Structures are given as structure tokens and as C-alpha cells.
Amino acid sequence: MAYPDLRGFLDDLGGDLIRVAAPLSPRFEVAALLAEVQASGRAVICENINGYPGRRIVGNMLASRRLAARALGTTEGRLVETYVERSARRVPPVPAKDAPVQAVVHRQPADVGALLPLLTHYEKDAAPFLTCGMVLARDPATGQRGMGIHRMMYKGGNRFGILLANPPLSQFLANAEASGKPLDVAVALGVDPAMLIAAVVKTGPLGPDKMDIAGSLRGAPVELVRGLTVDLEVPARAEVVLEGRVLPGVREPEGPFGENTGCYFSNTSPVVELSAVCHRRDFIFPALVPWTADVDTLLSLAGGAELLGQLKGLARGIVDFELVPGTSSFAGVIAVRDCPRHEVRRIIQLALVLDKRLKSVTVVDDDVDIRNPREVAWALATRFQATRDLIVLDGMEGYVIDPSSAGGSGSKMGFDATRGSGPEFDKIAMPSEAIAMARLVAADLFQQGKQV
Ligand SMILES: Cc1cc2nc3c(=O)[nH]c(=O)nc-3n(C[C@H](O)[C@H](O)[C@H](O)COP(=O)(O)O)c2cc1C
């Protein structure tokens, strides 16, 4: 089933949506609450925002694989398979019949901060930041559409800084600046989570239109309407759309900003001036707190699932891959089956070269649960010897937001924590009949509300 929009998704969540009636400030308190309850794996809607009567903020929409599976209308077990299948198909957008997002329009907005409950997340953040804006633009050279999540720092009035570190939008701006022209952008806020996932699918600079991938991931074409002050089409069923221009040749300090790496990051970045703020009458404002489970899920699908597909095509024995939560996709774990030592070493090198962000990868056998940090640590503790099983690659391309990657260069490493031969490498286990029986008894105890 495809959700028509974000609110369609939220309406369907039932017990997977926590409602918060307590008054919360958009400065730190909403972010702190979302971070605090992320482990529940449920989405959260804050219904009482200080200074913004009647406005609601939704967050933790992708706080668990369960929510991501719901967003794609599949099961947790089929999540990666569904993502891989659908991200390879294209469902182009269609013209919208109506445009709820343009119900209220503020042209030349003088004070965007008064209109929208912009969130400040971390203690040393320089200002409120938009963290889940799906930024849309067209290549002035080819007319090709592009989109991505690009964080934006609120600078007061109608001005935002924008981090354009990745293609295609970084390239579009370079093309606009080459002829001294501004770049029209639209920022869609509060789109359904499947569309947000599509915004960060890795396509490379000349990749397909991510709007077509969004249509396929969400199971129905995205409905687009013409922007009111920019030469772009925008998602008609978003909650909020900002329209504006990136100023040519302008760079200003941006940050510090508590990044998805879990570190503060500052940059010198382009500037956007808004020409319009459009929103639904009762818009729901979206939050995505950096360095939380939401980010892990986005990266796991758009980065991890992608790399798994590539690796499976290049090496044999690969069963699964997952990025380590909280590492901003700098660390990953691969599970293999019946994989000889030389093949494990090849897999490590392939993974580290194919993904520019991946700095370390651990390979384990498939008797280890790669989503359980305790089990991965156990494999490293018992099946790995540094002099024998460590691979280091030096002089590799670094990644801009990695604070340890000096001057854009970095090194990478791989751990072969697969089992050797012999019974001493067996993982201890209890008989499956005893485990099955224990699960029944435990489920019964939980149902009765008893403590175990
Ligand atoms: C949570 C999140 C936040 C992101 N923020 C930014 C950003 O602020 N600036 C940027 O240039 N790219 C950012 N990206 C990456 C882009 O959205 C990019 O389009 C996407 O990852 C495509 O990858 P590719 O460049 O490898 O094709 C972010 C990605 C995620 C998952």
C-alpha cells in the first residue's frame, strides 16, 4: 500500500506513534526528547510547541527497521530485498490534481523563524538547522532534476546557509556559478519517509532522477506542482515547501553543527535567500535529529543496501552487510558463509574501495548476528589476530565530514574476524528445543505483565 503523504503514513502507525502533549521548546528540548525515546523504535509527534501554538513536530519516523519496513509497505525480513528491487525501478512523477502544500503562501518572507518551528539540536550549534529538507534543483546546463538532503543553517530573516557537499546539487551550483547566475532551489519538508529515503539514494553525479526512484520506493508516482516563485516542480503533498535561490559566488561561515558523525562540523558554505514559504494550513513540521537512529536507517538503506548489492555481484560467499549505527557509515560489518581467507581479504578491499565513506569493515561468519554489537565484538575478541587478520589501506580519499581525515586524505582498515577451523571456534549454543520452550514461557510471562 502506498501512503499518499506523510500524514497518511502517520495515520496508519497506530501504536508505533507516540503522542507528546507536554510543552516543549524547539530550542534543544524537542531534539532531546526525540533522542531520549529513539530506542523505542517508534515515531513521535510533539503536539505542544512553545511559541508556535497549533503547530506539531514529528520525528523518529525511521527510528527502526520496523518503521522503515512500514514506510515501504513491506516486512522487516524483506526490507533490504524490497529496497534493492524497487530502487532499481523507475516510476516517474505525475502532475498533481491539487496542491495542499500551497494552501498558505508567504511571499518574500521577512521572518521565516516566526513562521516555522526551526529546531536547534545540539548544545554548541550556531543556530537552528533544517536537517531533513529534501532540496530540489535543476542543472542549468542540462535541465536534469536532482535532489538530496542538504542541511541548512538559519541566519535570520529569509536567509539560510546550505551545505552542498555532494552531487548532483554541488555540480548544479558550480554550473550556475560558471555563468554568474543564481540556482533556483525548493526545499520540501514533511514528505513521506519513502520519498526521504529516495532523496539520499546513491546515484552518482550523472545518475537517474531520484524523483523516479521515489515513485518506485513509495509504490506510487510523486505528485508534483509548479513552484510559485522558482522554475521548479515541487511535491504537492509535502507539509511545507520553501522556495528560493542559492546566491552565485557567495560563501559564508556555517556551523558549528552537531553532525551525523557525532562531532561538530563547521564549513564555509553557499547561501540561500527564500522567495516564498508555502505550507498546509495545519502543517506538521518534520525533525531529523543528527546522530540518531533515523540517520542510521537512512544510511543503512541508501548506503548499506546499495553496497551489499554491489559486493554480491563481485564476490561469492557474501550473506549480509550492515553499517554500524552511530558511525555515519564510516564502519560496517559483512557476514559471509564458507568463504576462504583469500576471498575474505578480497571482499574487505572491494568494500573499502567501493564506498568512499567506509573507513573500517569487519567480516564475520554468518553464525554471528551482524546487527548485535555484542556478537560482532565477540567475533573480534575470539577469531581475530591483529598481525594475521588486519588489512590497512593508506592514502585513500577522505570524507569531508570526518574530523580525523586531515586535508581530505585518509586510511582504511579491514578486520577478518571469520572463524578458523576446529571446534574451539564454535559459538556456544543451547539446544533449539530448550530455546523454543523458553521463548513460549517468557512470552506468557510478559503478557501477564510479570517481571522476568
Ligand atoms: C541524514 C543525511 C544528511 C545529509 N546531509 C547532507 C548535507 O548537509 N549536505 C550534503 O551535501 N549532502 C548531505 N547528505 C548526502 C546527500 O543527500 C546525497 O545526495 C546523497 O547521500 C547521495 O549520495 P552520493 O553523493 O554518494 O550519490 C546527507 C545524507 C543523509 C543521509
The ligand as an SDF file (V2000), in Angstrom:
LIG
                    3D

 31 33  0  0  0  0  0  0  0  0999 V2000
   20.8540   12.3170    7.0290 C   0  0  0  0  0  0  0  0  0  0  0  0
   21.6210   12.8120    5.8440 C   0  0  0  0  0  0  0  0  0  0  0  0
   22.0360   14.1360    5.8000 C   0  0  0  0  0  0  0  0  0  0  0  0
   22.7400   14.6280    4.7030 C   0  0  0  0  0  0  0  0  0  0  0  0
   23.1240   15.9320    4.6900 N   0  0  0  0  0  0  0  0  0  0  0  0
   23.8410   16.4140    3.6590 C   0  0  0  0  0  0  0  0  0  0  0  0
   24.2620   17.7760    3.6160 C   0  0  0  0  0  0  0  0  0  0  0  0
   24.0110   18.5410    4.5450 O   0  0  0  0  0  0  0  0  0  0  0  0
   24.9590   18.1960    2.5490 N   0  0  0  0  0  0  0  0  0  0  0  0
   25.2790   17.3880    1.5010 C   0  0  0  0  0  0  0  0  0  0  0  0
   25.9140   17.8120    0.5520 O   0  0  0  0  0  0  0  0  0  0  0  0
   24.8880   16.0810    1.4820 N   0  0  0  0  0  0  0  0  0  0  0  0
   24.1710   15.5910    2.5340 C   0  0  0  0  0  0  0  0  0  0  0  0
   23.7570   14.2770    2.5330 N   0  0  0  0  0  0  0  0  0  0  0  0
   24.0220   13.4410    1.3630 C   0  0  0  0  0  0  0  0  0  0  0  0
   23.1820   13.8330    0.1570 C   0  0  0  0  0  0  0  0  0  0  0  0
   21.8190   13.9520    0.4780 O   0  0  0  0  0  0  0  0  0  0  0  0
   23.4500   12.9680   -1.1030 C   0  0  0  0  0  0  0  0  0  0  0  0
   22.5820   13.3500   -2.1100 O   0  0  0  0  0  0  0  0  0  0  0  0
   23.2510   11.5040   -1.0350 C   0  0  0  0  0  0  0  0  0  0  0  0
   23.8690   10.8840    0.0200 O   0  0  0  0  0  0  0  0  0  0  0  0
   23.7060   10.8590   -2.3750 C   0  0  0  0  0  0  0  0  0  0  0  0
   24.9230   10.2040   -2.2840 O   0  0  0  0  0  0  0  0  0  0  0  0
   26.0400   10.2880   -3.4310 P   0  0  0  0  0  0  0  0  0  0  0  0
   26.5470   11.6920   -3.4180 O   0  0  0  0  0  0  0  0  0  0  0  0
   27.0880    9.3070   -2.9530 O   0  0  0  0  0  0  0  0  0  0  0  0
   25.3870    9.8860   -4.7360 O   0  0  0  0  0  0  0  0  0  0  0  0
   23.0520   13.7660    3.6180 C   0  0  0  0  0  0  0  0  0  0  0  0
   22.6500   12.4310    3.6600 C   0  0  0  0  0  0  0  0  0  0  0  0
   21.9460   11.9540    4.7570 C   0  0  0  0  0  0  0  0  0  0  0  0
   21.5310   10.5120    4.7890 C   0  0  0  0  0  0  0  0  0  0  0  0
  1  2  1  0
  2  3  1  0
  2 30  2  0
  3  4  2  0
  4  5  1  0
  4 28  1  0
  5  6  2  0
  6  7  1  0
  6 13  1  0
  7  8  2  0
  7  9  1  0
  9 10  1  0
 10 11  2  0
 10 12  1  0
 12 13  2  0
 13 14  1  0
 14 15  1  0
 14 28  1  0
 15 16  1  0
 16 17  1  0
 16 18  1  0
 18 19  1  0
 18 20  1  0
 20 21  1  0
 20 22  1  0
 22 23  1  0
 23 24  1  0
 24 25  2  0
 24 26  1  0
 24 27  1  0
 28 29  2  0
 29 30  1  0
 30 31  1  0
M  END
$$$$
